[in-house]
Amino acid sequence: MTTATATRTAARVVDAVKVYGVGDTAVRALDGVSVAFPAGRFTAIMGPSGSGKSTLMHCAAGLDTLTSGTAHIGDTELGTLDDRRLTLLRRDRVGFVFQAFNLVPTLTVEENIRLPLDLAGERGERERIDALIDVVGLRDRLRHRPSELSGGQQQRVAVARAFAGRPDVVFADEPTGNLDSRSGGEVLGLLARTVRETGRTVVMVTHDPVAAAHADEVVFLADGRLVDRMESPTADRVLDRMKAFEVPS
Ligand SMILES: Nc1ncnc2c1ncn2[C@@H]1O[C@H](COP(=O)(O)OP(=O)(O)OP(=O)(O)O)[C@@H](O)[C@H]1O
């Protein structure tokens, strides 16, 4: 299913504008972006440094607000929610993976993975979490603390935690930025596999063409605008597209 009409949208922004600051120092980080992230797909957001990738992700995920335009998770328009509802939406319907892992150091691997469910007051779900633990390959590390794991293992815990609450969408911001290429490749393969096997949705910001090649589709930003999309990307094609941004105007 690749037609827009047949595909459900997990998250989207419409006419998104984000201006930081005022007056002479104002920066237009998003300049009228409309983009939909289809459910059940892995989408990468790419573009040169400063093109608005992180801003787009933060606004789409409800971590920051737009200056104008709308952001939606499923059918919920984020701008209509008060702070409490927005916090609940982020907790229950969105998963996050950040460059810096962001695990709770005092909790074990298993407790970190189960955290979203515990916070939501959900019990049970033993089998599904068990399956998730196997997907990320951490069965023999469940009693360890994050400091006893390698960077790649910690990020696999973060990926499992992001999916544990069965979110509508997982947002990943440079998830392999702190990892060597082998561990990074494992984490990206894990993200892609989890999307394929569980039908979940991932939106990932990256500046790395090799990372973007794990996605089903890449959307390209330049100067706060959406300038291109690429289905079934390869690292070479993404790199070629990125080089075109470097041509001096
Ligand atoms: N809190 C802020 N206050 C002021 N300007 C900001 C703020 N956050 C981002 N910007 C500016 O908005 C623009 C877009 O930034 P953003 O971080 O979204 O880009 P990016 O594509 O993610 O960049 P990078 O790849 O370097 O992380 C940049 O010009 C940046 O300097």
The ligand as an SDF file (V2000), in Angstrom:
LIG
                    3D

 31 33  0  0  0  0  0  0  0  0999 V2000
   16.0460   27.3010   20.4640 N   0  0  0  0  0  0  0  0  0  0  0  0
   16.4420   27.9610   19.3710 C   0  0  0  0  0  0  0  0  0  0  0  0
   16.5730   29.2940   19.3810 N   0  0  0  0  0  0  0  0  0  0  0  0
   16.9620   29.9700   18.2700 C   0  0  0  0  0  0  0  0  0  0  0  0
   17.2220   29.3780   17.0930 N   0  0  0  0  0  0  0  0  0  0  0  0
   17.1240   28.0500   17.0250 C   0  0  0  0  0  0  0  0  0  0  0  0
   16.7270   27.2630   18.1510 C   0  0  0  0  0  0  0  0  0  0  0  0
   16.7010   25.9530   17.7790 N   0  0  0  0  0  0  0  0  0  0  0  0
   17.0820   25.9270   16.4880 C   0  0  0  0  0  0  0  0  0  0  0  0
   17.3210   27.1770   16.0290 N   0  0  0  0  0  0  0  0  0  0  0  0
   17.7200   27.5580   14.6530 C   0  0  0  0  0  0  0  0  0  0  0  0
   16.7450   27.0300   13.7690 O   0  0  0  0  0  0  0  0  0  0  0  0
   17.3600   26.5060   12.5850 C   0  0  0  0  0  0  0  0  0  0  0  0
   17.0070   25.0400   12.4310 C   0  0  0  0  0  0  0  0  0  0  0  0
   17.6010   24.3050   13.5060 O   0  0  0  0  0  0  0  0  0  0  0  0
   17.4580   22.7200   13.6690 P   0  0  0  0  0  0  0  0  0  0  0  0
   18.1790   22.3440   14.9090 O   0  0  0  0  0  0  0  0  0  0  0  0
   16.0360   22.3540   13.5260 O   0  0  0  0  0  0  0  0  0  0  0  0
   18.2470   22.2180   12.3650 O   0  0  0  0  0  0  0  0  0  0  0  0
   18.8190   20.7560   12.0540 P   0  0  0  0  0  0  0  0  0  0  0  0
   18.5550   20.5250   10.5980 O   0  0  0  0  0  0  0  0  0  0  0  0
   18.2740   19.7750   13.0110 O   0  0  0  0  0  0  0  0  0  0  0  0
   20.3730   21.0100   12.2830 O   0  0  0  0  0  0  0  0  0  0  0  0
   21.5710   19.9930   12.7160 P   0  0  0  0  0  0  0  0  0  0  0  0
   21.6600   18.9680   11.6310 O   0  0  0  0  0  0  0  0  0  0  0  0
   22.7740   20.8880   12.7340 O   0  0  0  0  0  0  0  0  0  0  0  0
   21.2110   19.4360   14.0520 O   0  0  0  0  0  0  0  0  0  0  0  0
   18.8490   26.7780   12.7460 C   0  0  0  0  0  0  0  0  0  0  0  0
   19.1650   27.9710   12.0740 O   0  0  0  0  0  0  0  0  0  0  0  0
   19.0260   26.9140   14.2470 C   0  0  0  0  0  0  0  0  0  0  0  0
   20.1030   27.7510   14.5410 O   0  0  0  0  0  0  0  0  0  0  0  0
  1  2  1  0
  2  3  1  0
  2  7  2  0
  3  4  2  0
  4  5  1  0
  5  6  2  0
  6  7  1  0
  6 10  1  0
  7  8  1  0
  8  9  2  0
  9 10  1  0
 10 11  1  0
 11 12  1  0
 11 30  1  0
 12 13  1  0
 13 14  1  0
 13 28  1  0
 14 15  1  0
 15 16  1  0
 16 17  2  0
 16 18  1  0
 16 19  1  0
 19 20  1  0
 20 21  2  0
 20 22  1  0
 20 23  1  0
 23 24  1  0
 24 25  2  0
 24 26  1  0
 24 27  1  0
 28 29  1  0
 28 30  1  0
 30 31  1  0
M  END
$$$$
